[in-house]
């Protein structure tokens, strides 16, 4: 209980500040209505009416909670209004992009570590690729692939992979270079081949670095999948819920989709963490 006390204290402070911000930002509409009617606004009226607006500037926490409940449990999971349905669409693109990005990142990392030419040529381009905003790349990828007749999951997966491969690449390069010189010299005295050195020393040494980068990569892949749903005018996915909410001023819908995305990202990171603990324990590297 003592360990939870600081977390609960911070959470309570955030909720109080959130309610205060909701009253402040939503109060203008109340004052405007009162001015038109020629009446005064009481404190009680201000507090009550700013908490129940249909399209508030900032939804109150209980309104977001109600929106989450309606979207997650109040609809059939096959309904186009269900956050479970839209979350599954986004999750599918996220996992496909994460798989592509992870595979690409690991392959490039192995090549960079074993080839000075790749280290000098590929790594700078990989770094430079991350300086281009994803919001600029996503529409181009969507439009080009759509002109080729490629729609649906693949374009979103490519954009998710674009964001997820770089953390994996950097983490894997760092991990593969983690063995000390003495360890490498020992394997050379045993006349170990390059493949044996990779499988018996470099790859095991890279596991902690790899899993740390996978946690970042899977969260980045989710961001990429959501961003990819925006320029295409998608009708399915959490990005589509954000887009339709912004079109029609449904701020509660926007916040509910945001919290769903955050919960999905946290769950994915936790799953990677569980796999990490199991893997490292079986390798005798549990922390």
N, C-alpha and C positions, 0 to 999 in steps of 0.2 A: 504494500500500500504506500509506503514511504517513497518508493521509486516512482509511483504513478502521480504523486502529489505535484511535482513540478510541471509535469505534462498537463495535468488537469487545470492547474493554475493558469498556464499560458493559454490553454484552450478557452477557459472562461473569460480571460482578458480579451481574446480575439472576438468572442461572441458579443461581449459588451460593446467593444469598439465598432463591431459590425452593425449592431442595432443602432448605435448613435449615428453612424454614417448614413444608415438607411433613413432615419428621421430627418437628418439634415438635407440629404439629396432629394428626398421625395416631398419635402415640405413646400417647395415652390408651387407645385400643382395645387396644393390645398389653399395656399395664399391667393393664387390666381382665381380659383373658384369663389373664394370668399369675397374678393374684390369685385367680381362681377355681380355677386348677389348683394353687395353692400353690407356685409356682416363682419363681425370680428371672429378671429380664430382663437379658441381657448387651448390651453396646454393639453387638456384631456382629449379634445377633438384632434389636435395635431398628432398626438402620440397614437391614437387609435386608427386614424384614417391613413397615416403613412405606412401602417403595417398591413393593410389589406388592399392596396391598389392592384388592379389587374395588370397594368403595365408599368411597374415602378422603374425609376431610374436605377435603383439598387434594391433588389429583392431582399427582404429580411430573412434571417436564417431559417425561420419556420416555414416561409414560403418556398425556399429552395428545398428544404426537407420534404415538403408536401409534393413538390414537383418531381423529386427523385422517387418518392413512393409511388406516385401515379405512373411514372415512366417505367419503373422496374417491376412493381408488383400489381399495379392497377390495370395492366393491359395484358392481353395474350402475347406470348413471346413472338408470335408470327405477325402481330399487328405492326403497321407502319408507324405507329406512335409509340411503340415499345422501345425503351432504351436498351433492353436486352438484345432485341433484333438489330438495332443500329450498332450496338457495341460489338456484336458478332461480326458484322460486315467489316468494321474497322479492324477488329482483331485478326481477321483472316489476312487482310493486306499487311498488317503489322508483322505477323509471323512469317509470311512469304518474303517480305522485304528484309526482315531480320536474318532469315536463313541465307538469302542472297548476299547481304552485306557482310555477314560473318564469314561465309565461305570465301568471298573476295578478299576480305581483310586478312584472313589467315594465309591464303595463297600468296598475296603480295608480301606479307611479312616474311614468310619463308624465303621468297626470292630475294628480298632486300637484305636479309641477314647473310645469305650465302653468295650473293653477287654484288660486288662493289659497283658495277655498272648500273644495276637496278637501284642501288642505294642512292647513287648520284643523280639518277634520272627520274625514277618513279616517285620517290619520297617528296621532292619539292613540288611536283605536280599534284600529289595527293594533298599536301598542305594548302596549295593554292586553290584547289577545288572547294575547300571549305570557306573561302573568303567570299564566294558568290552566294548571295541570299537565296534561300530555298524558295522564297516567294517569287523570285525572278525565274528560277529554273522550272518550277512545277508547271506553269502554264505552257511553256515551250515543249516540255516532254509530253504533256497531255495532248497538245495540238498535233505535234509531229506523229505520235503513235496513232492518234485517231485518224489522221490522213492515210495511214497505212492499214487502217481497218482493225487496229489493236485497241480494244477498249476493255473496261471492266477491271479485273484484279491486277493484271500485269503492270499497267502504268503506275498505279498506286504503289505496288510493290517495288518498282524501280526507284521511285522517289524516296520510299522508306529506306531502301538499301543505300541510297546516296548519303543519307544522314547517319546510318548505323555503321558503315564500313570503316570510317575514319577512326573512331575510338578503338575498335577492334584491331585495326592496323597498328596504331601507335602502341597499344598495350601489348600486343603480341611481339612486336619488334623489341620492346623493352624486356619482355620476358625471355625471349630467345637469346638475348644478349646478357641475361642475368648471371649465367655460370661464371665463376671466377677462373682466372688463368690457370691456377693450380689444378682445378678440376679438369679443365681441357687438356693440360699437360699430362695428367694421369692417364686419361684415355688414350692419348698418343703413345704413351709408353706401352700400353696394351695393344698397340697397333690397331686401334678401333677405326673402322671406316667412318666416312662422313655421315652415312645413314645411321650407323650404330650410335654415333655421338648425338645425332638429332633425337632419336627415339629414346635413348637411355639417359640423356642429360639435359639437352636443351628443351625438349618438349615438357618433361616433368617440371623443370624449373620455371617454365612459363605459365603454368596453370593458375597460380594466384593472380598474376597480372591479367591473364585472359579473362578470368571470371569477373574481375573488377571492371574491365572494359566492356564485358557483355552486359553488365547492369546498366552502364551508360548507353550502350548501343541499343538495347531493347526499348529503353525509354525514348531515345531519339527516333527509333523506327516508328513508334506510335505517333510522335509528333509529325513525322513525314507522311504517314498514312492519312492523318487528319488534314494536313495542309493540302495533300493531293486531292482531297474531296472538294476543296473550295473552288478552284478555278474552273472545274468541269461542270459546275452547277449540278452536282450529284444530288440524288434524291434518297440515297441510302448511306448510312454511316453517321458517326458522331459529328463529322465535319458538316454533313448535310443538315443535321439538327441545328448546329451553330449558324449555318447560312440562312436557313428558313427563319430561325428566331430573330436574326438581325434584319431580315427583310420586313417582317411583320411586327417588329418591336416587342417580341415575346421574350423579355429579359429573363423571366423565370425559366423558360425553356433553355435559354443559353447557359445559365448558371447550372442547371441540372445536367446538361450535356458535359459541361466543363468538369463538374465533380465526378461524373461517371468516368470520364477520361482519366482523371487523376487517380481514381480508385483502381481502374484497369492497369495503369502504369505501375502503381504501387504493388499490385498483385503479381504482375509479371516480374518485377524486380525481386520480390520475395521468393518466387518460384526459382529464379536463377540462383538466389542465395541458398535455397535448400539443396539444389543440385550441386552447388559449390561445396557445401559442407559434407555432403555424402561422398563426392568425388575425392576431395582432399583427405577425408578420413580413410577411405579405401587405399589411398596412395601413401598413407602414413604421414600426411602433412597437415592434419587437422590443427586449427588454431583455437 
